[in-house]
Amino acid sequence: MAVNYIGEFSGDADSDFGDKTVDAMTTVDLVASYKGLDNTTLSVGFTNLFNEEPPFSHHDFFGYVNTVHSGQGRFSYVKASYKF
């Protein structure tokens, strides 16, 4: 499990629109793996498990500061890897 925290910061680039600060954002990523098969690892994981949206900002037309925050919502995946 990984907890990703981006603290609030000054929204100076947004000062024309009145954004004084951009709010903090926390996301959680989770992965579980099984290594019980010969040379094989099976994994299932989630990024942004709780589907946290980036804090709104007038910084860009995306509605958030895309150089700092990610707009990707919850993403799940399954992975299998085999070592020769």
Residue pairs with C-beta under 8 A, 6 or more apart in sequence:
1 28
1 29
1 30
1 31
2 28
2 29
2 30
3 26
3 27
3 28
4 26
4 27
4 28
4 29
5 24
5 25
5 26
6 24
6 25
6 26
6 68
6 69
7 24
8 21
8 22
8 23
8 24
9 21
9 22
9 68
10 20
10 21
10 22
11 19
11 20
11 21
11 22
11 57
11 59
13 59
13 65
14 22
14 57
14 58
14 59
16 58
17 58
19 57
19 58
19 59
22 55
22 57
22 59
22 65
22 68
23 55
24 55
25 52
25 54
25 55
25 69
26 52
27 47
27 48
27 49
27 50
27 52
27 70
28 48
28 49
28 50
29 45
29 46
29 47
29 48
29 49
30 45
30 46
30 49
31 43
31 44
31 45
31 46
32 43
32 44
32 45
33 41
33 42
33 43
34 41
34 42
34 43
35 41
39 82
39 83
39 84
40 80
40 81
40 82
40 83
41 79
41 80
41 81
41 82
42 78
42 79
42 80
43 77
43 78
43 79
43 80
43 81
44 76
44 77
44 78
44 79
45 76
45 77
45 79
46 74
46 75
46 76
46 77
47 72
47 74
47 75
48 70
48 72
48 73
48 74
48 75
49 74
50 74
51 73
51 74
53 71
53 73
54 63
54 64
54 65
54 69
54 70
54 71
55 64
55 69
56 63
56 64
57 63
57 64
57 65
59 65
59 66
60 66
62 71
64 71
